Amino acid sequence: MSVSLTVMTFNLHEDQAEDSPNSWEKRKDLCISVITSYFPMILCTQQGVKTQLDYLQQCLPGNFSLMV
């Protein structure tokens, strides 16, 4: 018997200053798009701050469950 498990690790790269090319405002929709395109069963994040994790929880489809 084999079981398939999709695991994704995603570095949210902390929020940067708004004028930075790496600011969360400029990356957040792309992050959601990438995560949903892979549809992982388990999503691990690094360097995420509360506002980023809250955004993921709010914007990912209902079948995603974010455990902090």
PQR file of N, CA, C, O and H, with PARSE charges and radii, in Angstrom:
ATOM      1  N   MET A   1       0.841  -1.172   0.000 -0.4000 1.5000
ATOM      2  CA  MET A   1       0.000   0.000   0.000 -0.0000 2.0000
ATOM      3  C   MET A   1       0.890   1.241   0.000  0.5500 1.7000
ATOM      4  O   MET A   1       1.812   1.350   0.809 -0.5500 1.4000
ATOM      5  N   SER A   2       0.617   2.158  -0.893 -0.4000 1.5000
ATOM      6  CA  SER A   2       1.387   3.404  -0.905 -0.0000 2.0000
ATOM      7  C   SER A   2       0.459   4.589  -0.651  0.5500 1.7000
ATOM      8  O   SER A   2      -0.718   4.572  -1.010 -0.5500 1.4000
ATOM      9  H   SER A   2      -0.132   2.069  -1.551  0.4000 1.0000
ATOM     10  N   VAL A   3       1.014   5.594  -0.035 -0.4000 1.5000
ATOM     11  CA  VAL A   3       0.260   6.794   0.285 -0.0000 2.0000
ATOM     12  C   VAL A   3       1.004   7.984  -0.302  0.5500 1.7000
ATOM     13  O   VAL A   3       2.223   8.093  -0.167 -0.5500 1.4000
ATOM     14  H   VAL A   3       1.971   5.607   0.257  0.4000 1.0000
ATOM     15  N   SER A   4       0.281   8.854  -0.939 -0.4000 1.5000
ATOM     16  CA  SER A   4       0.883  10.049  -1.510 -0.0000 2.0000
ATOM     17  C   SER A   4       0.636  11.230  -0.572  0.5500 1.7000
ATOM     18  O   SER A   4      -0.488  11.458  -0.126 -0.5500 1.4000
ATOM     19  H   SER A   4      -0.709   8.765  -1.049  0.4000 1.0000
ATOM     20  N   LEU A   5       1.691  11.966  -0.283 -0.4000 1.5000
ATOM     21  CA  LEU A   5       1.608  13.101   0.625 -0.0000 2.0000
ATOM     22  C   LEU A   5       2.342  14.269  -0.013  0.5500 1.7000
ATOM     23  O   LEU A   5       3.516  14.155  -0.365 -0.5500 1.4000
ATOM     24  H   LEU A   5       2.604  11.781  -0.646  0.4000 1.0000
ATOM     25  N   THR A   6       1.657  15.383  -0.162 -0.4000 1.5000
ATOM     26  CA  THR A   6       2.276  16.571  -0.739 -0.0000 2.0000
ATOM     27  C   THR A   6       2.635  17.539   0.378  0.5500 1.7000
ATOM     28  O   THR A   6       1.769  18.006   1.117 -0.5500 1.4000
ATOM     29  H   THR A   6       0.703  15.476   0.124  0.4000 1.0000
ATOM     30  N   VAL A   7       3.932  17.833   0.489 -0.4000 1.5000
ATOM     31  CA  VAL A   7       4.429  18.729   1.527 -0.0000 2.0000
ATOM     32  C   VAL A   7       5.118  19.897   0.839  0.5500 1.7000
ATOM     33  O   VAL A   7       5.864  19.711  -0.123 -0.5500 1.4000
ATOM     34  H   VAL A   7       4.636  17.453  -0.111  0.4000 1.0000
ATOM     35  N   MET A   8       4.866  21.092   1.335 -0.4000 1.5000
ATOM     36  CA  MET A   8       5.484  22.280   0.763 -0.0000 2.0000
ATOM     37  C   MET A   8       6.107  23.107   1.872  0.5500 1.7000
ATOM     38  O   MET A   8       5.502  23.297   2.927 -0.5500 1.4000
ATOM     39  H   MET A   8       4.260  21.243   2.116  0.4000 1.0000
ATOM     40  N   THR A   9       7.299  23.592   1.638 -0.4000 1.5000
ATOM     41  CA  THR A   9       7.919  24.530   2.553 -0.0000 2.0000
ATOM     42  C   THR A   9       8.040  25.855   1.817  0.5500 1.7000
ATOM     43  O   THR A   9       8.412  25.896   0.644 -0.5500 1.4000
ATOM     44  H   THR A   9       7.790  23.437   0.780  0.4000 1.0000
ATOM     45  N   PHE A  10       7.727  26.924   2.509 -0.4000 1.5000
ATOM     46  CA  PHE A  10       7.626  28.224   1.855 -0.0000 2.0000
ATOM     47  C   PHE A  10       8.212  29.286   2.769  0.5500 1.7000
ATOM     48  O   PHE A  10       7.730  29.484   3.885 -0.5500 1.4000
ATOM     49  H   PHE A  10       7.425  26.891   3.462  0.4000 1.0000
ATOM     50  N   ASN A  11       9.245  29.966   2.304 -0.4000 1.5000
ATOM     51  CA  ASN A  11       9.865  31.031   3.081 -0.0000 2.0000
ATOM     52  C   ASN A  11       9.132  32.329   2.778  0.5500 1.7000
ATOM     53  O   ASN A  11       9.215  32.851   1.667 -0.5500 1.4000
ATOM     54  H   ASN A  11       9.636  29.805   1.398  0.4000 1.0000
ATOM     55  N   LEU A  12       8.420  32.842   3.761 -0.4000 1.5000
ATOM     56  CA  LEU A  12       7.650  34.073   3.583 -0.0000 2.0000
ATOM     57  C   LEU A  12       8.537  35.318   3.608  0.5500 1.7000
ATOM     58  O   LEU A  12       8.092  36.404   3.235 -0.5500 1.4000
ATOM     59  H   LEU A  12       8.352  32.418   4.664  0.4000 1.0000
ATOM     60  N   HIS A  13       9.778  35.165   4.042 -0.4000 1.5000
ATOM     61  CA  HIS A  13      10.772  36.238   3.998 -0.0000 2.0000
ATOM     62  C   HIS A  13      10.277  37.512   4.682  0.5500 1.7000
ATOM     63  O   HIS A  13      10.229  38.575   4.063 -0.5500 1.4000
ATOM     64  H   HIS A  13      10.139  34.283   4.344  0.4000 1.0000
ATOM     65  N   GLU A  14       9.916  37.402   5.939 -0.4000 1.5000
ATOM     66  CA  GLU A  14       9.492  38.556   6.737 -0.0000 2.0000
ATOM     67  C   GLU A  14       9.009  39.737   5.911  0.5500 1.7000
ATOM     68  O   GLU A  14       9.377  39.881   4.745 -0.5500 1.4000
ATOM     69  H   GLU A  14       9.955  36.538   6.442  0.4000 1.0000
ATOM     70  N   ASP A  15       8.212  40.550   6.498 -0.4000 1.5000
ATOM     71  CA  ASP A  15       7.742  41.751   5.833 -0.0000 2.0000
ATOM     72  C   ASP A  15       8.885  42.754   5.779  0.5500 1.7000
ATOM     73  O   ASP A  15       9.591  42.952   6.768 -0.5500 1.4000
ATOM     74  H   ASP A  15       7.913  40.433   7.445  0.4000 1.0000
ATOM     75  N   GLN A  16       9.064  43.373   4.647 -0.4000 1.5000
ATOM     76  CA  GLN A  16      10.101  44.389   4.452 -0.0000 2.0000
ATOM     77  C   GLN A  16       9.443  45.764   4.393  0.5500 1.7000
ATOM     78  O   GLN A  16       8.217  45.864   4.331 -0.5500 1.4000
ATOM     79  H   GLN A  16       8.491  43.213   3.844  0.4000 1.0000
ATOM     80  N   ALA A  17      10.235  46.803   4.411 -0.4000 1.5000
ATOM     81  CA  ALA A  17       9.703  48.168   4.306 -0.0000 2.0000
ATOM     82  C   ALA A  17       8.860  48.302   3.035  0.5500 1.7000
ATOM     83  O   ALA A  17       9.144  47.658   2.025 -0.5500 1.4000
ATOM     84  H   ALA A  17      11.231  46.721   4.460  0.4000 1.0000
ATOM     85  N   GLU A  18       7.822  49.141   3.092 -0.4000 1.5000
ATOM     86  CA  GLU A  18       6.892  49.264   1.957 -0.0000 2.0000
ATOM     87  C   GLU A  18       7.558  49.673   0.657  0.5500 1.7000
ATOM     88  O   GLU A  18       7.086  49.304  -0.418 -0.5500 1.4000
ATOM     89  H   GLU A  18       7.591  49.664   3.912  0.4000 1.0000
ATOM     90  N   ASP A  19       8.653  50.432   0.732 -0.4000 1.5000
ATOM     91  CA  ASP A  19       9.320  50.865  -0.494 -0.0000 2.0000
ATOM     92  C   ASP A  19      10.319  49.830  -1.018  0.5500 1.7000
ATOM     93  O   ASP A  19      10.962  50.044  -2.045 -0.5500 1.4000
ATOM     94  H   ASP A  19       9.037  50.731   1.606  0.4000 1.0000
ATOM     95  N   SER A  20      10.440  48.727  -0.315 -0.4000 1.5000
ATOM     96  CA  SER A  20      11.348  47.656  -0.741 -0.0000 2.0000
ATOM     97  C   SER A  20      10.700  46.832  -1.852  0.5500 1.7000
ATOM     98  O   SER A  20       9.487  46.621  -1.836 -0.5500 1.4000
ATOM     99  H   SER A  20       9.917  48.554   0.519  0.4000 1.0000
ATOM    100  N   PRO A  21      11.498  46.364  -2.820 -0.5600 1.5000
ATOM    101  CA  PRO A  21      10.938  45.473  -3.846  0.2800 2.0000
ATOM    102  C   PRO A  21      10.459  44.143  -3.256  0.5500 1.7000
ATOM    103  O   PRO A  21       9.724  43.402  -3.909 -0.5500 1.4000
ATOM    104  N   ASN A  22      10.876  43.841  -2.026 -0.4000 1.5000
ATOM    105  CA  ASN A  22      10.470  42.595  -1.368 -0.0000 2.0000
ATOM    106  C   ASN A  22       9.404  42.805  -0.297  0.5500 1.7000
ATOM    107  O   ASN A  22       9.216  41.948   0.565 -0.5500 1.4000
ATOM    108  H   ASN A  22      11.473  44.443  -1.495  0.4000 1.0000
ATOM    109  N   SER A  23       8.714  43.923  -0.344 -0.4000 1.5000
ATOM    110  CA  SER A  23       7.682  44.160   0.668 -0.0000 2.0000
ATOM    111  C   SER A  23       6.571  43.114   0.537  0.5500 1.7000
ATOM    112  O   SER A  23       6.307  42.602  -0.551 -0.5500 1.4000
ATOM    113  H   SER A  23       8.867  44.620  -1.045  0.4000 1.0000
ATOM    114  N   TRP A  24       5.942  42.815   1.644 -0.4000 1.5000
ATOM    115  CA  TRP A  24       4.867  41.829   1.663 -0.0000 2.0000
ATOM    116  C   TRP A  24       3.725  42.252   0.736  0.5500 1.7000
ATOM    117  O   TRP A  24       3.130  41.412   0.061 -0.5500 1.4000
ATOM    118  H   TRP A  24       6.157  43.231   2.528  0.4000 1.0000
ATOM    119  N   GLU A  25       3.420  43.539   0.702 -0.4000 1.5000
ATOM    120  CA  GLU A  25       2.351  44.036  -0.167 -0.0000 2.0000
ATOM    121  C   GLU A  25       2.588  43.656  -1.624  0.5500 1.7000
ATOM    122  O   GLU A  25       1.637  43.381  -2.357 -0.5500 1.4000
ATOM    123  H   GLU A  25       3.903  44.222   1.250  0.4000 1.0000
ATOM    124  N   LYS A  26       3.825  43.640  -2.039 -0.4000 1.5000
ATOM    125  CA  LYS A  26       4.155  43.319  -3.434 -0.0000 2.0000
ATOM    126  C   LYS A  26       4.234  41.820  -3.694  0.5500 1.7000
ATOM    127  O   LYS A  26       4.212  41.392  -4.848 -0.5500 1.4000
ATOM    128  H   LYS A  26       4.597  43.863  -1.444  0.4000 1.0000
ATOM    129  N   ARG A  27       4.326  41.012  -2.628 -0.4000 1.5000
ATOM    130  CA  ARG A  27       4.511  39.571  -2.797 -0.0000 2.0000
ATOM    131  C   ARG A  27       3.331  38.727  -2.367  0.5500 1.7000
ATOM    132  O   ARG A  27       3.237  37.563  -2.757 -0.5500 1.4000
ATOM    133  H   ARG A  27       4.344  41.360  -1.690  0.4000 1.0000
ATOM    134  N   LYS A  28       2.425  39.281  -1.571 -0.4000 1.5000
ATOM    135  CA  LYS A  28       1.417  38.445  -0.907 -0.0000 2.0000
ATOM    136  C   LYS A  28       0.484  37.709  -1.863  0.5500 1.7000
ATOM    137  O   LYS A  28       0.167  36.543  -1.628 -0.5500 1.4000
ATOM    138  H   LYS A  28       2.501  40.226  -1.254  0.4000 1.0000
ATOM    139  N   ASP A  29       0.040  38.357  -2.930 -0.4000 1.5000
ATOM    140  CA  ASP A  29      -0.863  37.669  -3.858 -0.0000 2.0000
ATOM    141  C   ASP A  29      -0.140  36.578  -4.645  0.5500 1.7000
ATOM    142  O   ASP A  29      -0.725  35.539  -4.954 -0.5500 1.4000
ATOM    143  H   ASP A  29       0.298  39.304  -3.121  0.4000 1.0000
ATOM    144  N   LEU A  30       1.125  36.813  -4.967 -0.4000 1.5000
ATOM    145  CA  LEU A  30       1.914  35.781  -5.636 -0.0000 2.0000
ATOM    146  C   LEU A  30       2.108  34.576  -4.715  0.5500 1.7000
ATOM    147  O   LEU A  30       2.045  33.431  -5.164 -0.5500 1.4000
ATOM    148  H   LEU A  30       1.601  37.656  -4.717  0.4000 1.0000
ATOM    149  N   CYS A  31       2.342  34.832  -3.438 -0.4000 1.5000
ATOM    150  CA  CYS A  31       2.488  33.731  -2.470 -0.0000 2.0000
ATOM    151  C   CYS A  31       1.228  32.865  -2.433  0.5500 1.7000
ATOM    152  O   CYS A  31       1.315  31.637  -2.465 -0.5500 1.4000
ATOM    153  H   CYS A  31       2.393  35.762  -3.073  0.4000 1.0000
ATOM    154  N   ILE A  32       0.077  33.493  -2.367 -0.4000 1.5000
ATOM    155  CA  ILE A  32      -1.190  32.747  -2.359 -0.0000 2.0000
ATOM    156  C   ILE A  32      -1.317  31.930  -3.643  0.5500 1.7000
ATOM    157  O   ILE A  32      -1.704  30.763  -3.599 -0.5500 1.4000
ATOM    158  H   ILE A  32       0.006  34.491  -2.340  0.4000 1.0000
ATOM    159  N   SER A  33      -0.999  32.524  -4.762 -0.4000 1.5000
ATOM    160  CA  SER A  33      -1.102  31.846  -6.050 -0.0000 2.0000
ATOM    161  C   SER A  33      -0.193  30.621  -6.119  0.5500 1.7000
ATOM    162  O   SER A  33      -0.606  29.561  -6.586 -0.5500 1.4000
ATOM    163  H   SER A  33      -0.685  33.473  -4.798  0.4000 1.0000
ATOM    164  N   VAL A  34       1.042  30.772  -5.653 -0.4000 1.5000
ATOM    165  CA  VAL A  34       1.994  29.653  -5.687 -0.0000 2.0000
ATOM    166  C   VAL A  34       1.525  28.525  -4.773  0.5500 1.7000
ATOM    167  O   VAL A  34       1.540  27.357  -5.162 -0.5500 1.4000
ATOM    168  H   VAL A  34       1.378  31.634  -5.273  0.4000 1.0000
ATOM    169  N   ILE A  35       1.112  28.875  -3.569 -0.4000 1.5000
ATOM    170  CA  ILE A  35       0.663  27.853  -2.615 -0.0000 2.0000
ATOM    171  C   ILE A  35      -0.542  27.094  -3.155  0.5500 1.7000
ATOM    172  O   ILE A  35      -0.568  25.864  -3.108 -0.5500 1.4000
ATOM    173  H   ILE A  35       1.099  29.824  -3.253  0.4000 1.0000
ATOM    174  N   THR A  36      -1.531  27.805  -3.664 -0.4000 1.5000
ATOM    175  CA  THR A  36      -2.728  27.123  -4.160 -0.0000 2.0000
ATOM    176  C   THR A  36      -2.452  26.316  -5.426  0.5500 1.7000
ATOM    177  O   THR A  36      -3.143  25.331  -5.688 -0.5500 1.4000
ATOM    178  H   THR A  36      -1.509  28.804  -3.702  0.4000 1.0000
ATOM    179  N   SER A  37      -1.454  26.718  -6.216 -0.4000 1.5000
ATOM    180  CA  SER A  37      -1.162  25.949  -7.430 -0.0000 2.0000
ATOM    181  C   SER A  37      -0.570  24.574  -7.098  0.5500 1.7000
ATOM    182  O   SER A  37      -0.757  23.621  -7.854 -0.5500 1.4000
ATOM    183  H   SER A  37      -0.893  27.518  -6.003  0.4000 1.0000
ATOM    184  N   TYR A  38       0.132  24.470  -5.985 -0.4000 1.5000
ATOM    185  CA  TYR A  38       0.693  23.178  -5.570 -0.0000 2.0000
ATOM    186  C   TYR A  38      -0.261  22.396  -4.679  0.5500 1.7000
ATOM    187  O   TYR A  38      -0.127  21.178  -4.554 -0.5500 1.4000
ATOM    188  H   TYR A  38       0.284  25.244  -5.370  0.4000 1.0000
ATOM    189  N   PHE A  39      -1.211  23.066  -4.065 -0.4000 1.5000
ATOM    190  CA  PHE A  39      -2.220  22.458  -3.206 -0.0000 2.0000
ATOM    191  C   PHE A  39      -1.616  21.426  -2.241  0.5500 1.7000
ATOM    192  O   PHE A  39      -1.991  20.254  -2.270 -0.5500 1.4000
ATOM    193  H   PHE A  39      -1.320  24.055  -4.166  0.4000 1.0000
ATOM    194  N   PRO A  40      -0.688  21.862  -1.394 -0.5600 1.5000
ATOM    195  CA  PRO A  40      -0.036  20.907  -0.487  0.2800 2.0000
ATOM    196  C   PRO A  40      -0.968  20.419   0.614  0.5500 1.7000
ATOM    197  O   PRO A  40      -1.872  21.137   1.040 -0.5500 1.4000
ATOM    198  N   MET A  41      -0.741  19.197   1.067 -0.4000 1.5000
ATOM    199  CA  MET A  41      -1.475  18.671   2.218 -0.0000 2.0000
ATOM    200  C   MET A  41      -0.912  19.279   3.507  0.5500 1.7000
ATOM    201  O   MET A  41      -1.636  19.517   4.473 -0.5500 1.4000
ATOM    202  H   MET A  41      -0.007  18.613   0.721  0.4000 1.0000
ATOM    203  N   ILE A  42       0.392  19.519   3.489 -0.4000 1.5000
ATOM    204  CA  ILE A  42       1.076  20.138   4.626 -0.0000 2.0000
ATOM    205  C   ILE A  42       1.888  21.309   4.094  0.5500 1.7000
ATOM    206  O   ILE A  42       2.659  21.163   3.145 -0.5500 1.4000
ATOM    207  H   ILE A  42       0.981  19.325   2.704  0.4000 1.0000
ATOM    208  N   LEU A  43       1.708  22.474   4.714 -0.4000 1.5000
ATOM    209  CA  LEU A  43       2.443  23.672   4.335 -0.0000 2.0000
ATOM    210  C   LEU A  43       3.254  24.137   5.535  0.5500 1.7000
ATOM    211  O   LEU A  43       2.704  24.418   6.600 -0.5500 1.4000
ATOM    212  H   LEU A  43       1.082  22.593   5.484  0.4000 1.0000
ATOM    213  N   CYS A  44       4.555  24.216   5.352 -0.4000 1.5000
ATOM    214  CA  CYS A  44       5.452  24.714   6.398 -0.0000 2.0000
ATOM    215  C   CYS A  44       5.965  26.076   5.957  0.5500 1.7000
ATOM    216  O   CYS A  44       6.318  26.259   4.792 -0.5500 1.4000
ATOM    217  H   CYS A  44       5.002  23.988   4.487  0.4000 1.0000
ATOM    218  N   THR A  45       6.008  27.023   6.871 -0.4000 1.5000
ATOM    219  CA  THR A  45       6.514  28.342   6.526 -0.0000 2.0000
ATOM    220  C   THR A  45       7.721  28.695   7.385  0.5500 1.7000
ATOM    221  O   THR A  45       7.887  28.188   8.494 -0.5500 1.4000
ATOM    222  H   THR A  45       5.722  26.874   7.817  0.4000 1.0000
ATOM    223  N   GLN A  46       8.546  29.563   6.853 -0.4000 1.5000
ATOM    224  CA  GLN A  46       9.673  30.113   7.599 -0.0000 2.0000
ATOM    225  C   GLN A  46       9.566  31.629   7.544  0.5500 1.7000
ATOM    226  O   GLN A  46       9.013  32.195   6.601 -0.5500 1.4000
ATOM    227  H   GLN A  46       8.412  29.974   5.952  0.4000 1.0000
ATOM    228  N   GLN A  47      10.096  32.268   8.556 -0.4000 1.5000
ATOM    229  CA  GLN A  47      10.216  33.713   8.663 -0.0000 2.0000
ATOM    230  C   GLN A  47       8.893  34.462   8.546  0.5500 1.7000
ATOM    231  O   GLN A  47       8.897  35.660   8.262 -0.5500 1.4000
ATOM    232  H   GLN A  47      10.544  31.808   9.323  0.4000 1.0000
ATOM    233  N   GLY A  48       7.803  33.816   8.750 -0.4000 1.5000
ATOM    234  CA  GLY A  48       6.518  34.501   8.676 -0.0000 2.0000
ATOM    235  C   GLY A  48       6.223  35.251   9.964  0.5500 1.7000
ATOM    236  O   GLY A  48       6.489  34.756  11.059 -0.5500 1.4000
ATOM    237  H   GLY A  48       7.800  32.843   8.981  0.4000 1.0000
ATOM    238  N   VAL A  49       5.678  36.436   9.823 -0.4000 1.5000
ATOM    239  CA  VAL A  49       5.224  37.195  10.983 -0.0000 2.0000
ATOM    240  C   VAL A  49       3.706  37.080  11.058  0.5500 1.7000
ATOM    241  O   VAL A  49       3.064  36.646  10.101 -0.5500 1.4000
ATOM    242  H   VAL A  49       5.462  36.838   8.933  0.4000 1.0000
ATOM    243  N   LYS A  50       3.138  37.467  12.185 -0.4000 1.5000
ATOM    244  CA  LYS A  50       1.710  37.265  12.416 -0.0000 2.0000
ATOM    245  C   LYS A  50       0.838  37.840  11.298  0.5500 1.7000
ATOM    246  O   LYS A  50      -0.120  37.193  10.873 -0.5500 1.4000
ATOM    247  H   LYS A  50       3.660  37.820  12.962  0.4000 1.0000
ATOM    248  N   THR A  51       1.150  39.030  10.823 -0.4000 1.5000
ATOM    249  CA  THR A  51       0.319  39.625   9.771 -0.0000 2.0000
ATOM    250  C   THR A  51       0.343  38.782   8.494  0.5500 1.7000
ATOM    251  O   THR A  51      -0.673  38.681   7.806 -0.5500 1.4000
ATOM    252  H   THR A  51       1.928  39.555  11.169  0.4000 1.0000
ATOM    253  N   GLN A  52       1.478  38.183   8.172 -0.4000 1.5000
ATOM    254  CA  GLN A  52       1.562  37.327   6.987 -0.0000 2.0000
ATOM    255  C   GLN A  52       0.758  36.048   7.187  0.5500 1.7000
ATOM    256  O   GLN A  52       0.013  35.630   6.301 -0.5500 1.4000
ATOM    257  H   GLN A  52       2.303  38.265   8.731  0.4000 1.0000
ATOM    258  N   LEU A  53       0.910  35.433   8.349 -0.4000 1.5000
ATOM    259  CA  LEU A  53       0.173  34.199   8.629 -0.0000 2.0000
ATOM    260  C   LEU A  53      -1.323  34.451   8.676  0.5500 1.7000
ATOM    261  O   LEU A  53      -2.108  33.620   8.219 -0.5500 1.4000
ATOM    262  H   LEU A  53       1.515  35.772   9.070  0.4000 1.0000
ATOM    263  N   ASP A  54      -1.726  35.592   9.226 -0.4000 1.5000
ATOM    264  CA  ASP A  54      -3.146  35.957   9.243 -0.0000 2.0000
ATOM    265  C   ASP A  54      -3.669  36.113   7.816  0.5500 1.7000
ATOM    266  O   ASP A  54      -4.780  35.679   7.510 -0.5500 1.4000
ATOM    267  H   ASP A  54      -1.088  36.267   9.598  0.4000 1.0000
ATOM    268  N   TYR A  55      -2.877  36.725   6.953 -0.4000 1.5000
ATOM    269  CA  TYR A  55      -3.285  36.905   5.556 -0.0000 2.0000
ATOM    270  C   TYR A  55      -3.447  35.557   4.859  0.5500 1.7000
ATOM    271  O   TYR A  55      -4.416  35.340   4.131 -0.5500 1.4000
ATOM    272  H   TYR A  55      -1.975  37.077   7.202  0.4000 1.0000
ATOM    273  N   LEU A  56      -2.500  34.658   5.084 -0.4000 1.5000
ATOM    274  CA  LEU A  56      -2.617  33.321   4.488 -0.0000 2.0000
ATOM    275  C   LEU A  56      -3.893  32.635   4.954  0.5500 1.7000
ATOM    276  O   LEU A  56      -4.617  32.050   4.149 -0.5500 1.4000
ATOM    277  H   LEU A  56      -1.713  34.833   5.676  0.4000 1.0000
ATOM    278  N   GLN A  57      -4.168  32.706   6.246 -0.4000 1.5000
ATOM    279  CA  GLN A  57      -5.368  32.071   6.801 -0.0000 2.0000
ATOM    280  C   GLN A  57      -6.628  32.660   6.175  0.5500 1.7000
ATOM    281  O   GLN A  57      -7.587  31.939   5.895 -0.5500 1.4000
ATOM    282  H   GLN A  57      -3.580  33.182   6.900  0.4000 1.0000
ATOM    283  N   GLN A  58      -6.620  33.948   5.961 -0.4000 1.5000
ATOM    284  CA  GLN A  58      -7.783  34.636   5.409 -0.0000 2.0000
ATOM    285  C   GLN A  58      -7.984  34.340   3.924  0.5500 1.7000
ATOM    286  O   GLN A  58      -9.120  34.221   3.465 -0.5500 1.4000
ATOM    287  H   GLN A  58      -5.841  34.533   6.187  0.4000 1.0000
ATOM    288  N   CYS A  59      -6.897  34.221   3.178 -0.4000 1.5000
ATOM    289  CA  CYS A  59      -6.996  34.153   1.717 -0.0000 2.0000
ATOM    290  C   CYS A  59      -6.895  32.761   1.104  0.5500 1.7000
ATOM    291  O   CYS A  59      -7.312  32.560  -0.036 -0.5500 1.4000
ATOM    292  H   CYS A  59      -5.974  34.317   3.552  0.4000 1.0000
ATOM    293  N   LEU A  60      -6.354  31.807   1.836 -0.4000 1.5000
ATOM    294  CA  LEU A  60      -6.298  30.458   1.289 -0.0000 2.0000
ATOM    295  C   LEU A  60      -7.691  29.854   1.307  0.5500 1.7000
ATOM    296  O   LEU A  60      -8.487  30.158   2.195 -0.5500 1.4000
ATOM    297  H   LEU A  60      -6.016  31.971   2.763  0.4000 1.0000
ATOM    298  N   PRO A  61      -7.992  29.007   0.342 -0.5600 1.5000
ATOM    299  CA  PRO A  61      -9.319  28.383   0.291  0.2800 2.0000
ATOM    300  C   PRO A  61      -9.665  27.670   1.599  0.5500 1.7000
ATOM    301  O   PRO A  61      -8.783  27.307   2.376 -0.5500 1.4000
ATOM    302  N   GLY A  62     -10.946  27.480   1.821 -0.4000 1.5000
ATOM    303  CA  GLY A  62     -11.449  26.896   3.066 -0.0000 2.0000
ATOM    304  C   GLY A  62     -10.891  25.536   3.413  0.5500 1.7000
ATOM    305  O   GLY A  62     -10.893  25.160   4.585 -0.5500 1.4000
ATOM    306  H   GLY A  62     -11.663  27.775   1.190  0.4000 1.0000
ATOM    307  N   ASN A  63     -10.415  24.788   2.443 -0.4000 1.5000
ATOM    308  CA  ASN A  63      -9.898  23.454   2.732 -0.0000 2.0000
ATOM    309  C   ASN A  63      -8.447  23.494   3.220  0.5500 1.7000
ATOM    310  O   ASN A  63      -7.868  22.450   3.520 -0.5500 1.4000
ATOM    311  H   ASN A  63     -10.413  25.093   1.491  0.4000 1.0000
ATOM    312  N   PHE A  64      -7.860  24.679   3.302 -0.4000 1.5000
ATOM    313  CA  PHE A  64      -6.536  24.831   3.909 -0.0000 2.0000
ATOM    314  C   PHE A  64      -6.740  25.115   5.383  0.5500 1.7000
ATOM    315  O   PHE A  64      -7.613  25.896   5.759 -0.5500 1.4000
ATOM    316  H   PHE A  64      -8.330  25.528   3.059  0.4000 1.0000
ATOM    317  N   SER A  65      -5.947  24.491   6.201 -0.4000 1.5000
ATOM    318  CA  SER A  65      -5.998  24.752   7.639 -0.0000 2.0000
ATOM    319  C   SER A  65      -4.606  25.157   8.079  0.5500 1.7000
ATOM    320  O   SER A  65      -3.657  24.385   7.947 -0.5500 1.4000
ATOM    321  H   SER A  65      -5.237  23.856   5.895  0.4000 1.0000
ATOM    322  N   LEU A  66      -4.486  26.353   8.596 -0.4000 1.5000
ATOM    323  CA  LEU A  66      -3.199  26.870   9.013 -0.0000 2.0000
ATOM    324  C   LEU A  66      -3.034  26.625  10.508  0.5500 1.7000
ATOM    325  O   LEU A  66      -3.843  27.079  11.317 -0.5500 1.4000
ATOM    326  H   LEU A  66      -5.257  26.980   8.703  0.4000 1.0000
ATOM    327  N   MET A  67      -1.990  25.910  10.858 -0.4000 1.5000
ATOM    328  CA  MET A  67      -1.677  25.650  12.269 -0.0000 2.0000
ATOM    329  C   MET A  67      -0.456  26.468  12.633  0.5500 1.7000
ATOM    330  O   MET A  67       0.589  26.356  11.993 -0.5500 1.4000
ATOM    331  H   MET A  67      -1.333  25.540  10.201  0.4000 1.0000
ATOM    332  N   VAL A  68      -0.586  27.278  13.644 -0.4000 1.5000
ATOM    333  CA  VAL A  68       0.516  28.149  14.057 -0.0000 2.0000
ATOM    334  C   VAL A  68       1.083  27.651  15.370  0.5500 1.7000
ATOM    335  O   VAL A  68       2.024  28.242  15.899 -0.5500 1.4000
ATOM    336  H   VAL A  68      -1.436  27.370  14.164  0.4000 1.0000
TER
END
